[in-house]
Amino acid sequence: MPTIVVDVMPKAELLDPQGKAVTGALSRLGIEAFTGVRIGKRFELTVEGEVTDEVLATVREVADEILSNAVIEDVVGVEVVE
Amino acid sequence: MPTIVVDVMPKAELLDPQGKAVTGALSRLGIEAFTGVRIGKRFELTVEGEVTDEVLATVREVADEILSNAVIEDVVGVEVVE
């Protein structure tokens, strides 16, 4: 069955406390390669049958209105992967 | 600055209660297009300077040992995006 991936990230201008915590933990472990870490959500939606334009439109609507909070998050990707 | 995206998903064989909840909510809203939803994490790691093989090796190590819990999650993607 085809899978559609929706990627949601916190808005760039917002503080990302989880990301900051991971960045701090990495440097305490001596891993200095990264200047920043941001953490978001990855949704995999499985679809019965073909991925039509109508299905993709539904995915975008669901992504904007249900899978993300438009006040603090951005939908950064909608991609058919299988 | 280059960004490396790490995608982490719950292991396929494990129950994904969050995903089940979203699937249920969608069908209650009359959205029947999706047979399943799985929810994971998306990390964006920003790097100073070039993304060398060494940096990528560090990212894979960090992804496996810090950003994911190998007992219940799989790292499903490591990708340089910028």
Backbone of each chain as nested JSON, in Angstrom:
{
  "chains": [
    {"id": "A", "residues": [
      {"number": 1, "name": "MET", "atoms": {"N": [0.847, -1.193, 0.0], "CA": [0.0, 0.0, 0.0], "C": [0.885, 1.247, 0.0]}},
      {"number": 2, "name": "PRO", "atoms": {"N": [0.493, 2.222, -0.811], "CA": [1.319, 3.445, -0.867], "C": [1.357, 4.148, 0.488]}},
      {"number": 3, "name": "THR", "atoms": {"N": [2.49, 4.767, 0.781], "CA": [2.659, 5.528, 2.021], "C": [2.989, 6.972, 1.686]}},
      {"number": 4, "name": "ILE", "atoms": {"N": [2.336, 7.883, 2.375], "CA": [2.608, 9.31, 2.184], "C": [3.212, 9.839, 3.479]}},
      {"number": 5, "name": "VAL", "atoms": {"N": [4.379, 10.478, 3.378], "CA": [5.061, 10.995, 4.568], "C": [4.766, 12.486, 4.698]}},
      {"number": 6, "name": "VAL", "atoms": {"N": [4.354, 12.882, 5.889], "CA": [4.124, 14.296, 6.202], "C": [5.12, 14.695, 7.284]}},
      {"number": 7, "name": "ASP", "atoms": {"N": [5.915, 15.708, 6.993], "CA": [6.899, 16.194, 7.967], "C": [6.439, 17.525, 8.569]}},
      {"number": 8, "name": "VAL", "atoms": {"N": [6.443, 17.585, 9.873], "CA": [6.006, 18.785, 10.593], "C": [7.124, 19.233, 11.518]}},
      {"number": 9, "name": "MET", "atoms": {"N": [7.517, 20.508, 11.432], "CA": [8.583, 21.034, 12.293], "C": [8.083, 22.259, 13.052]}},
      {"number": 10, "name": "PRO", "atoms": {"N": [8.681, 22.532, 14.222], "CA": [8.32, 23.767, 14.917], "C": [8.707, 24.973, 14.057]}},
      {"number": 11, "name": "LYS", "atoms": {"N": [7.938, 26.047, 14.124], "CA": [8.259, 27.246, 13.34], "C": [9.68, 27.703, 13.669]}},
      {"number": 12, "name": "ALA", "atoms": {"N": [10.406, 28.119, 12.629], "CA": [11.833, 28.418, 12.776], "C": [12.075, 29.497, 13.831]}},
      {"number": 13, "name": "GLU", "atoms": {"N": [11.16, 30.464, 13.897], "CA": [11.425, 31.588, 14.816], "C": [11.101, 31.232, 16.27]}},
      {"number": 14, "name": "LEU", "atoms": {"N": [10.545, 30.057, 16.509], "CA": [10.169, 29.697, 17.884], "C": [11.309, 28.979, 18.594]}},
      {"number": 15, "name": "LEU", "atoms": {"N": [11.389, 29.124, 19.884], "CA": [12.362, 28.401, 20.697], "C": [11.998, 26.915, 20.651]}},
      {"number": 16, "name": "ASP", "atoms": {"N": [12.996, 26.064, 20.554], "CA": [12.739, 24.61, 20.507], "C": [13.449, 23.977, 21.711]}},
      {"number": 17, "name": "PRO", "atoms": {"N": [12.784, 23.986, 22.877], "CA": [13.453, 23.518, 24.1], "C": [13.982, 22.085, 23.993]}},
      {"number": 18, "name": "GLN", "atoms": {"N": [13.21, 21.23, 23.318], "CA": [13.673, 19.831, 23.172], "C": [14.969, 19.801, 22.367]}},
      {"number": 19, "name": "GLY", "atoms": {"N": [14.973, 20.567, 21.297], "CA": [16.162, 20.617, 20.456], "C": [17.358, 21.155, 21.214]}},
      {"number": 20, "name": "LYS", "atoms": {"N": [17.097, 22.185, 22.014], "CA": [18.187, 22.791, 22.822], "C": [18.727, 21.742, 23.797]}},
      {"number": 21, "name": "ALA", "atoms": {"N": [17.812, 20.96, 24.385], "CA": [18.238, 19.945, 25.369], "C": [19.14, 18.917, 24.702]}},
      {"number": 22, "name": "VAL", "atoms": {"N": [18.771, 18.495, 23.5], "CA": [19.582, 17.492, 22.792], "C": [20.935, 18.099, 22.413]}},
      {"number": 23, "name": "THR", "atoms": {"N": [20.932, 19.348, 21.963], "CA": [22.193, 20.006, 21.605], "C": [23.117, 20.041, 22.814]}},
      {"number": 24, "name": "GLY", "atoms": {"N": [22.556, 20.391, 23.97], "CA": [23.353, 20.442, 25.2], "C": [23.9, 19.074, 25.568]}},
      {"number": 25, "name": "ALA", "atoms": {"N": [23.038, 18.065, 25.45], "CA": [23.47, 16.704, 25.802], "C": [24.606, 16.251, 24.885]}},
      {"number": 26, "name": "LEU", "atoms": {"N": [24.494, 16.554, 23.608], "CA": [25.544, 16.144, 22.664], "C": [26.875, 16.8, 23.031]}},
      {"number": 27, "name": "SER", "atoms": {"N": [26.827, 18.105, 23.355], "CA": [28.125, 18.733, 23.645], "C": [28.678, 18.234, 24.975]}},
      {"number": 28, "name": "ARG", "atoms": {"N": [27.805, 17.907, 25.932], "CA": [28.316, 17.332, 27.202], "C": [28.957, 15.971, 26.945]}},
      {"number": 29, "name": "LEU", "atoms": {"N": [28.502, 15.285, 25.889], "CA": [29.096, 13.98, 25.551], "C": [30.338, 14.16, 24.669]}},
      {"number": 30, "name": "GLY", "atoms": {"N": [30.711, 15.439, 24.448], "CA": [31.92, 15.709, 23.668], "C": [31.677, 15.696, 22.167]}},
      {"number": 31, "name": "ILE", "atoms": {"N": [30.414, 15.67, 21.744], "CA": [30.094, 15.649, 20.303], "C": [29.813, 17.1, 19.893]}},
      {"number": 32, "name": "GLU", "atoms": {"N": [30.793, 17.721, 19.275], "CA": [30.724, 19.159, 18.973], "C": [30.372, 19.433, 17.511]}},
      {"number": 33, "name": "ALA", "atoms": {"N": [30.056, 18.39, 16.747], "CA": [29.875, 18.566, 15.297], "C": [28.64, 19.41, 14.941]}},
      {"number": 34, "name": "PHE", "atoms": {"N": [27.707, 19.547, 15.882], "CA": [26.414, 20.154, 15.515], "C": [26.198, 21.505, 16.179]}},
      {"number": 35, "name": "THR", "atoms": {"N": [25.783, 22.483, 15.396], "CA": [25.538, 23.811, 15.968], "C": [24.104, 23.919, 16.486]}},
      {"number": 36, "name": "GLY", "atoms": {"N": [23.233, 23.018, 16.04], "CA": [21.849, 23.094, 16.52], "C": [21.081, 21.83, 16.177]}},
      {"number": 37, "name": "VAL", "atoms": {"N": [20.062, 21.561, 16.967], "CA": [19.184, 20.42, 16.711], "C": [17.746, 20.907, 16.835]}},
      {"number": 38, "name": "ARG", "atoms": {"N": [16.898, 20.565, 15.875], "CA": [15.462, 20.877, 15.988], "C": [14.706, 19.565, 15.815]}},
      {"number": 39, "name": "ILE", "atoms": {"N": [13.642, 19.431, 16.58], "CA": [12.906, 18.173, 16.595], "C": [11.458, 18.399, 16.173]}},
      {"number": 40, "name": "GLY", "atoms": {"N": [11.017, 17.588, 15.199], "CA": [9.624, 17.695, 14.744], "C": [8.997, 16.315, 14.664]}},
      {"number": 41, "name": "LYS", "atoms": {"N": [7.909, 16.224, 13.925], "CA": [7.171, 14.953, 13.841], "C": [7.144, 14.465, 12.389]}},
      {"number": 42, "name": "ARG", "atoms": {"N": [7.148, 13.139, 12.261], "CA": [7.086, 12.512, 10.936], "C": [5.886, 11.553, 10.926]}},
      {"number": 43, "name": "PHE", "atoms": {"N": [4.941, 11.831, 10.041], "CA": [3.743, 10.99, 9.952], "C": [3.836, 10.134, 8.697]}},
      {"number": 44, "name": "GLU", "atoms": {"N": [3.508, 8.852, 8.854], "CA": [3.387, 7.983, 7.684], "C": [1.914, 7.598, 7.556]}},
      {"number": 45, "name": "LEU", "atoms": {"N": [1.299, 8.033, 6.439], "CA": [-0.12, 7.735, 6.212], "C": [-0.2, 6.666, 5.122]}},
      {"number": 46, "name": "THR", "atoms": {"N": [-0.794, 5.518, 5.453], "CA": [-0.931, 4.49, 4.42], "C": [-2.312, 4.618, 3.761]}},
      {"number": 47, "name": "VAL", "atoms": {"N": [-2.306, 4.421, 2.446], "CA": [-3.509, 4.647, 1.641], "C": [-3.852, 3.368, 0.881]}},
      {"number": 48, "name": "GLU", "atoms": {"N": [-5.138, 3.037, 0.835], "CA": [-5.621, 1.895, 0.033], "C": [-5.708, 2.348, -1.425]}},
      {"number": 49, "name": "GLY", "atoms": {"N": [-5.122, 1.564, -2.359], "CA": [-5.251, 1.929, -3.771], "C": [-4.306, 3.053, -4.138]}},
      {"number": 50, "name": "GLU", "atoms": {"N": [-4.628, 3.687, -5.273], "CA": [-3.736, 4.657, -5.895], "C": [-3.734, 6.009, -5.151]}},
      {"number": 51, "name": "VAL", "atoms": {"N": [-2.608, 6.725, -5.239], "CA": [-2.53, 8.064, -4.636], "C": [-2.962, 9.065, -5.721]}},
      {"number": 52, "name": "THR", "atoms": {"N": [-4.224, 9.419, -5.713], "CA": [-4.744, 10.361, -6.708], "C": [-4.51, 11.797, -6.239]}},
      {"number": 53, "name": "ASP", "atoms": {"N": [-4.749, 12.776, -7.114], "CA": [-4.621, 14.185, -6.722], "C": [-5.579, 14.495, -5.574]}},
      {"number": 54, "name": "GLU", "atoms": {"N": [-6.737, 13.834, -5.618], "CA": [-7.743, 14.062, -4.573], "C": [-7.206, 13.584, -3.213]}},
      {"number": 55, "name": "VAL", "atoms": {"N": [-6.569, 12.41, -3.217], "CA": [-5.99, 11.89, -1.969], "C": [-4.913, 12.848, -1.47]}},
      {"number": 56, "name": "LEU", "atoms": {"N": [-4.065, 13.338, -2.381], "CA": [-2.991, 14.257, -1.97], "C": [-3.569, 15.551, -1.402]}},
      {"number": 57, "name": "ALA", "atoms": {"N": [-4.667, 16.009, -2.009], "CA": [-5.307, 17.233, -1.49], "C": [-5.833, 16.982, -0.074]}},
      {"number": 58, "name": "THR", "atoms": {"N": [-6.387, 15.792, 0.142], "CA": [-6.887, 15.439, 1.491], "C": [-5.722, 15.389, 2.468]}},
      {"number": 59, "name": "VAL", "atoms": {"N": [-4.6, 14.826, 2.027], "CA": [-3.421, 14.737, 2.911], "C": [-2.975, 16.137, 3.326]}},
      {"number": 60, "name": "ARG", "atoms": {"N": [-2.919, 17.044, 2.35], "CA": [-2.458, 18.413, 2.683], "C": [-3.416, 19.077, 3.664]}},
      {"number": 61, "name": "GLU", "atoms": {"N": [-4.706, 18.858, 3.449], "CA": [-5.709, 19.462, 4.338], "C": [-5.561, 18.886, 5.756]}},
      {"number": 62, "name": "VAL", "atoms": {"N": [-5.456, 17.557, 5.832], "CA": [-5.293, 16.884, 7.124], "C": [-3.993, 17.345, 7.787]}},
      {"number": 63, "name": "ALA", "atoms": {"N": [-2.935, 17.483, 6.997], "CA": [-1.636, 17.914, 7.541], "C": [-1.752, 19.312, 8.152]}},
      {"number": 64, "name": "ASP", "atoms": {"N": [-2.379, 20.211, 7.412], "CA": [-2.489, 21.597, 7.891], "C": [-3.428, 21.712, 9.088]}},
      {"number": 65, "name": "GLU", "atoms": {"N": [-4.528, 20.964, 9.055], "CA": [-5.568, 21.225, 10.069], "C": [-5.565, 20.243, 11.246]}},
      {"number": 66, "name": "ILE", "atoms": {"N": [-5.005, 19.039, 11.033], "CA": [-5.105, 18.043, 12.121], "C": [-3.72, 17.615, 12.623]}},
      {"number": 67, "name": "LEU", "atoms": {"N": [-2.808, 17.362, 11.685], "CA": [-1.512, 16.8, 12.106], "C": [-0.55, 17.875, 12.601]}},
      {"number": 68, "name": "SER", "atoms": {"N": [-0.861, 19.147, 12.348], "CA": [0.043, 20.202, 12.822], "C": [-0.769, 21.32, 13.469]}},
      {"number": 69, "name": "ASN", "atoms": {"N": [-0.086, 22.056, 14.337], "CA": [-0.715, 23.215, 14.976], "C": [-0.15, 24.451, 14.274]}},
      {"number": 70, "name": "ALA", "atoms": {"N": [-0.984, 25.071, 13.446], "CA": [-0.526, 26.162, 12.566], "C": [0.083, 27.33, 13.343]}},
      {"number": 71, "name": "VAL", "atoms": {"N": [-0.224, 27.425, 14.624], "CA": [0.312, 28.551, 15.406], "C": [1.798, 28.349, 15.683]}},
      {"number": 72, "name": "ILE", "atoms": {"N": [2.211, 27.119, 15.934], "CA": [3.6, 26.885, 16.346], "C": [4.373, 25.955, 15.417]}},
      {"number": 73, "name": "GLU", "atoms": {"N": [3.696, 25.402, 14.41], "CA": [4.37, 24.428, 13.539], "C": [4.15, 24.746, 12.073]}},
      {"number": 74, "name": "ASP", "atoms": {"N": [5.073, 24.232, 11.246], "CA": [4.927, 24.319, 9.796], "C": [4.943, 22.908, 9.221]}},
      {"number": 75, "name": "VAL", "atoms": {"N": [4.107, 22.672, 8.205], "CA": [4.206, 21.412, 7.448], "C": [5.342, 21.612, 6.441]}},
      {"number": 76, "name": "VAL", "atoms": {"N": [6.437, 20.911, 6.605], "CA": [7.607, 21.17, 5.752], "C": [7.762, 20.144, 4.631]}},
      {"number": 77, "name": "GLY", "atoms": {"N": [6.894, 19.133, 4.638], "CA": [7.02, 18.17, 3.545], "C": [5.834, 17.233, 3.466]}},
      {"number": 78, "name": "VAL", "atoms": {"N": [5.38, 16.987, 2.224], "CA": [4.343, 15.973, 1.957], "C": [4.87, 15.18, 0.776]}},
      {"number": 79, "name": "GLU", "atoms": {"N": [5.174, 13.886, 0.99], "CA": [5.862, 13.137, -0.06], "C": [5.334, 11.7, -0.148]}},
      {"number": 80, "name": "VAL", "atoms": {"N": [5.045, 11.251, -1.393], "CA": [4.629, 9.857, -1.582], "C": [5.904, 9.024, -1.624]}},
      {"number": 81, "name": "VAL", "atoms": {"N": [6.041, 8.031, -0.734], "CA": [7.322, 7.329, -0.691], "C": [7.255, 5.908, -1.221]}},
      {"number": 82, "name": "GLU", "atoms": {"N": [6.055, 5.356, -1.325], "CA": [6.032, 3.98, -1.889], "C": [4.954, 3.859, -2.917]}}
    ]},
    {"id": "B", "residues": [
      {"number": 1, "name": "MET", "atoms": {"N": [24.119, 27.149, 6.585], "CA": [24.753, 25.968, 7.193], "C": [24.011, 24.709, 6.758]}},
      {"number": 2, "name": "PRO", "atoms": {"N": [24.787, 23.662, 6.428], "CA": [24.134, 22.421, 5.986], "C": [23.265, 21.827, 7.096]}},
      {"number": 3, "name": "THR", "atoms": {"N": [22.177, 21.205, 6.683], "CA": [21.277, 20.546, 7.63], "C": [21.165, 19.069, 7.272]}},
      {"number": 4, "name": "ILE", "atoms": {"N": [21.247, 18.232, 8.286], "CA": [21.107, 16.791, 8.078], "C": [19.833, 16.343, 8.781]}},
      {"number": 5, "name": "VAL", "atoms": {"N": [18.95, 15.678, 8.056], "CA": [17.676, 15.231, 8.632], "C": [17.793, 13.76, 9.021]}},
      {"number": 6, "name": "VAL", "atoms": {"N": [17.404, 13.471, 10.256], "CA": [17.36, 12.087, 10.744], "C": [15.897, 11.742, 11.023]}},
      {"number": 7, "name": "ASP", "atoms": {"N": [15.416, 10.69, 10.394], "CA": [14.031, 10.255, 10.606], "C": [14.004, 8.987, 11.454]}},
      {"number": 8, "name": "VAL", "atoms": {"N": [13.21, 9.04, 12.517], "CA": [13.094, 7.9, 13.438], "C": [11.623, 7.494, 13.523]}},
      {"number": 9, "name": "MET", "atoms": {"N": [11.344, 6.207, 13.322], "CA": [9.959, 5.722, 13.398], "C": [9.855, 4.582, 14.398]}},
      {"number": 10, "name": "PRO", "atoms": {"N": [8.686, 4.373, 14.989], "CA": [8.508, 3.208, 15.853], "C": [8.696, 1.925, 15.03]}},
      {"number": 11, "name": "LYS", "atoms": {"N": [9.229, 0.881, 15.627], "CA": [9.421, -0.376, 14.895], "C": [8.083, -0.844, 14.332]}},
      {"number": 12, "name": "ALA", "atoms": {"N": [8.117, -1.36, 13.106], "CA": [6.876, -1.684, 12.389], "C": [6.022, -2.679, 13.168]}},
      {"number": 13, "name": "GLU", "atoms": {"N": [6.68, -3.612, 13.847], "CA": [5.902, -4.664, 14.513], "C": [5.287, -4.194, 15.833]}},
      {"number": 14, "name": "LEU", "atoms": {"N": [5.636, -2.975, 16.274], "CA": [5.118, -2.507, 17.57], "C": [3.783, -1.77, 17.384]}},
      {"number": 15, "name": "LEU", "atoms": {"N": [2.95, -1.824, 18.387], "CA": [1.695, -1.066, 18.396], "C": [2.058, 0.425, 18.451]}},
      {"number": 16, "name": "ASP", "atoms": {"N": [1.336, 1.252, 17.693], "CA": [1.61, 2.69, 17.709], "C": [0.333, 3.386, 18.2]}},
      {"number": 17, "name": "PRO", "atoms": {"N": [0.159, 3.488, 19.527], "CA": [-1.099, 4.03, 20.058], "C": [-1.419, 5.437, 19.546]}},
      {"number": 18, "name": "GLN", "atoms": {"N": [-0.371, 6.272, 19.416], "CA": [-0.624, 7.634, 18.906], "C": [-1.173, 7.563, 17.481]}},
      {"number": 19, "name": "GLY", "atoms": {"N": [-0.54, 6.721, 16.697], "CA": [-0.981, 6.576, 15.313], "C": [-2.412, 6.066, 15.238]}},
      {"number": 20, "name": "LYS", "atoms": {"N": [-2.715, 5.095, 16.108], "CA": [-4.095, 4.533, 16.138], "C": [-5.086, 5.639, 16.5]}},
      {"number": 21, "name": "ALA", "atoms": {"N": [-4.69, 6.49, 17.469], "CA": [-5.593, 7.569, 17.913], "C": [-5.883, 8.517, 16.753]}},
      {"number": 22, "name": "VAL", "atoms": {"N": [-4.855, 8.85, 15.994], "CA": [-5.059, 9.777, 14.87], "C": [-5.921, 9.107, 13.794]}},
      {"number": 23, "name": "THR", "atoms": {"N": [-5.664, 7.815, 13.538], "CA": [-6.477, 7.102, 12.54], "C": [-7.945, 7.134, 12.95]}},
      {"number": 24, "name": "GLY", "atoms": {"N": [-8.201, 6.888, 14.237], "CA": [-9.578, 6.917, 14.744], "C": [-10.196, 8.293, 14.597]}},
      {"number": 25, "name": "ALA", "atoms": {"N": [-9.422, 9.318, 14.94], "CA": [-9.934, 10.696, 14.865], "C": [-10.284, 11.047, 13.419]}},
      {"number": 26, "name": "LEU", "atoms": {"N": [-9.433, 10.647, 12.487], "CA": [-9.701, 10.957, 11.078], "C": [-11.0, 10.295, 10.607]}},
      {"number": 27, "name": "SER", "atoms": {"N": [-11.177, 9.028, 11.004], "CA": [-12.412, 8.388, 10.503], "C": [-13.636, 8.973, 11.192]}},
      {"number": 28, "name": "ARG", "atoms": {"N": [-13.502, 9.386, 12.448], "CA": [-14.652, 10.056, 13.107], "C": [-14.98, 11.376, 12.406]}},
      {"number": 29, "name": "LEU", "atoms": {"N": [-13.961, 11.979, 11.784], "CA": [-14.2, 13.24, 11.064], "C": [-14.683, 12.97, 9.63]}},
      {"number": 30, "name": "GLY", "atoms": {"N": [-14.87, 11.656, 9.343], "CA": [-15.375, 11.315, 8.015], "C": [-14.281, 11.213, 6.96]}},
      {"number": 31, "name": "ILE", "atoms": {"N": [-13.008, 11.231, 7.398], "CA": [-11.896, 11.149, 6.433], "C": [-11.464, 9.68, 6.373]}},
      {"number": 32, "name": "GLU", "atoms": {"N": [-11.885, 8.987, 5.323], "CA": [-11.686, 7.528, 5.257], "C": [-10.529, 7.148, 4.338]}},
      {"number": 33, "name": "ALA", "atoms": {"N": [-9.793, 8.141, 3.835], "CA": [-8.772, 7.862, 2.797], "C": [-7.605, 7.03, 3.328]}},
      {"number": 34, "name": "PHE", "atoms": {"N": [-7.425, 6.992, 4.653], "CA": [-6.184, 6.397, 5.175], "C": [-6.454, 5.101, 5.944]}},
      {"number": 35, "name": "THR", "atoms": {"N": [-5.671, 4.07, 5.644], "CA": [-5.86, 2.798, 6.346], "C": [-5.029, 2.767, 7.618]}},
      {"number": 36, "name": "GLY", "atoms": {"N": [-4.048, 3.647, 7.729], "CA": [-3.235, 3.653, 8.951], "C": [-2.386, 4.906, 9.036]}},
      {"number": 37, "name": "VAL", "atoms": {"N": [-2.027, 5.262, 10.258], "CA": [-1.148, 6.413, 10.496], "C": [-0.093, 5.978, 11.499]}},
      {"number": 38, "name": "ARG", "atoms": {"N": [1.175, 6.249, 11.215], "CA": [2.242, 5.988, 12.195], "C": [2.979, 7.308, 12.406]}},
      {"number": 39, "name": "ILE", "atoms": {"N": [3.382, 7.519, 13.654], "CA": [3.99, 8.801, 14.008], "C": [5.388, 8.577, 14.57]}},
      {"number": 40, "name": "GLY", "atoms": {"N": [6.354, 9.323, 14.006], "CA": [7.729, 9.225, 14.496], "C": [8.304, 10.599, 14.694]}},
      {"number": 41, "name": "LYS", "atoms": {"N": [9.644, 10.657, 14.751], "CA": [10.313, 11.937, 15.022], "C": [11.208, 12.311, 13.846]}},
      {"number": 42, "name": "ARG", "atoms": {"N": [11.334, 13.627, 13.651], "CA": [12.19, 14.15, 12.586], "C": [13.174, 15.129, 13.225]}},
      {"number": 43, "name": "PHE", "atoms": {"N": [14.459, 14.805, 13.1], "CA": [15.491, 15.673, 13.691], "C": [16.182, 16.434, 12.575]}},
      {"number": 44, "name": "GLU", "atoms": {"N": [16.397, 17.738, 12.785], "CA": [17.219, 18.52, 11.862], "C": [18.483, 18.927, 12.615]}},
      {"number": 45, "name": "LEU", "atoms": {"N": [19.627, 18.419, 12.155], "CA": [20.907, 18.731, 12.796], "C": [21.652, 19.711, 11.903]}},
      {"number": 46, "name": "THR", "atoms": {"N": [21.96, 20.91, 12.418], "CA": [22.721, 21.868, 11.6], "C": [24.204, 21.711, 11.919]}},
      {"number": 47, "name": "VAL", "atoms": {"N": [25.012, 21.823, 10.862], "CA": [26.451, 21.561, 10.959], "C": [27.211, 22.795, 10.468]}},
      {"number": 48, "name": "GLU", "atoms": {"N": [28.29, 23.138, 11.188], "CA": [29.171, 24.236, 10.754], "C": [30.093, 23.669, 9.67]}},
      {"number": 49, "name": "GLY", "atoms": {"N": [30.205, 24.351, 8.527], "CA": [31.149, 23.892, 7.516], "C": [30.604, 22.712, 6.731]}},
      {"number": 50, "name": "GLU", "atoms": {"N": [31.514, 22.001, 6.052], "CA": [31.145, 20.944, 5.096], "C": [30.681, 19.655, 5.792]}},
      {"number": 51, "name": "VAL", "atoms": {"N": [29.801, 18.928, 5.097], "CA": [29.353, 17.629, 5.635], "C": [30.307, 16.556, 5.102]}},
      {"number": 52, "name": "THR", "atoms": {"N": [31.308, 16.235, 5.909], "CA": [32.3, 15.229, 5.494], "C": [31.788, 13.834, 5.847]}},
      {"number": 53, "name": "ASP", "atoms": {"N": [32.485, 12.803, 5.375], "CA": [32.108, 11.422, 5.717], "C": [32.172, 11.221, 7.231]}},
      {"number": 54, "name": "GLU", "atoms": {"N": [33.139, 11.914, 7.819], "CA": [33.303, 11.792, 9.276], "C": [32.069, 12.353, 9.999]}},
      {"number": 55, "name": "VAL", "atoms": {"N": [31.607, 13.503, 9.53], "CA": [30.413, 14.114, 10.14], "C": [29.22, 13.164, 9.961]}},
      {"number": 56, "name": "LEU", "atoms": {"N": [29.087, 12.586, 8.765], "CA": [27.957, 11.681, 8.512], "C": [28.036, 10.447, 9.406]}},
      {"number": 57, "name": "ALA", "atoms": {"N": [29.262, 9.963, 9.62], "CA": [29.43, 8.803, 10.512], "C": [28.999, 9.172, 11.934]}},
      {"number": 58, "name": "THR", "atoms": {"N": [29.359, 10.39, 12.351], "CA": [28.956, 10.861, 13.69], "C": [27.431, 10.953, 13.773]}},
      {"number": 59, "name": "VAL", "atoms": {"N": [26.812, 11.452, 12.71], "CA": [25.344, 11.589, 12.694], "C": [24.692, 10.207, 12.851]}},
      {"number": 60, "name": "ARG", "atoms": {"N": [25.217, 9.231, 12.12], "CA": [24.618, 7.876, 12.203], "C": [24.768, 7.309, 13.609]}},
      {"number": 61, "name": "GLU", "atoms": {"N": [25.942, 7.552, 14.198], "CA": [26.187, 7.046, 15.558], "C": [25.233, 7.728, 16.552]}},
      {"number": 62, "name": "VAL", "atoms": {"N": [25.137, 9.051, 16.448], "CA": [24.246, 9.819, 17.334], "C": [22.795, 9.372, 17.107]}},
      {"number": 63, "name": "ALA", "atoms": {"N": [22.438, 9.143, 15.852], "CA": [21.053, 8.731, 15.538], "C": [20.74, 7.381, 16.199]}},
      {"number": 64, "name": "ASP", "atoms": {"N": [21.668, 6.447, 16.063], "CA": [21.426, 5.105, 16.61], "C": [21.457, 5.087, 18.134]}},
      {"number": 65, "name": "GLU", "atoms": {"N": [22.38, 5.883, 18.72], "CA": [22.587, 5.726, 20.165], "C": [21.902, 6.775, 21.033]}},
      {"number": 66, "name": "ILE", "atoms": {"N": [21.613, 7.958, 20.439], "CA": [21.064, 9.04, 21.288], "C": [19.669, 9.473, 20.821]}},
      {"number": 67, "name": "LEU", "atoms": {"N": [19.516, 9.621, 19.512], "CA": [18.246, 10.182, 19.018], "C": [17.143, 9.113, 18.908]}},
      {"number": 68, "name": "SER", "atoms": {"N": [17.525, 7.851, 19.004], "CA": [16.484, 6.814, 18.908], "C": [16.706, 5.755, 19.987]}},
      {"number": 69, "name": "ASN", "atoms": {"N": [15.624, 5.079, 20.331], "CA": [15.707, 3.985, 21.298], "C": [15.654, 2.687, 20.502]}},
      {"number": 70, "name": "ALA", "atoms": {"N": [16.791, 2.024, 20.394], "CA": [16.928, 0.864, 19.497], "C": [15.947, -0.26, 19.841]}},
      {"number": 71, "name": "VAL", "atoms": {"N": [15.416, -0.251, 21.061], "CA": [14.489, -1.323, 21.448], "C": [13.143, -1.132, 20.746]}},
      {"number": 72, "name": "ILE", "atoms": {"N": [12.706, 0.101, 20.588], "CA": [11.35, 0.334, 20.066], "C": [11.31, 1.164, 18.792]}},
      {"number": 73, "name": "GLU", "atoms": {"N": [12.482, 1.662, 18.37], "CA": [12.487, 2.537, 17.194], "C": [13.54, 2.12, 16.18]}},
      {"number": 74, "name": "ASP", "atoms": {"N": [13.318, 2.533, 14.931], "CA": [14.296, 2.346, 13.866], "C": [14.661, 3.717, 13.29]}},
      {"number": 75, "name": "VAL", "atoms": {"N": [15.957, 3.881, 12.964], "CA": [16.347, 5.084, 12.21], "C": [16.046, 4.777, 10.744]}},
      {"number": 76, "name": "VAL", "atoms": {"N": [15.098, 5.469, 10.162], "CA": [14.668, 5.116, 8.795], "C": [15.251, 6.043, 7.742]}},
      {"number": 77, "name": "GLY", "atoms": {"N": [15.963, 7.058, 8.188], "CA": [16.555, 7.94, 7.165], "C": [17.565, 8.896, 7.755]}},
      {"number": 78, "name": "VAL", "atoms": {"N": [18.685, 9.062, 7.012], "CA": [19.695, 10.085, 7.354], "C": [20.003, 10.77, 6.029]}},
      {"number": 79, "name": "GLU", "atoms": {"N": [19.681, 12.077, 5.93], "CA": [19.769, 12.726, 4.618], "C": [20.282, 14.157, 4.754]}},
      {"number": 80, "name": "VAL", "atoms": {"N": [21.273, 14.517, 3.916], "CA": [21.752, 15.907, 3.9], "C": [20.777, 16.696, 3.035]}},
      {"number": 81, "name": "VAL", "atoms": {"N": [20.157, 17.731, 3.594], "CA": [19.136, 18.422, 2.807], "C": [19.55, 19.806, 2.322]}},
      {"number": 82, "name": "GLU", "atoms": {"N": [20.569, 20.37, 2.903], "CA": [20.956, 21.694, 2.363], "C": [22.454, 21.771, 2.182]}}
    ]}
  ]
}
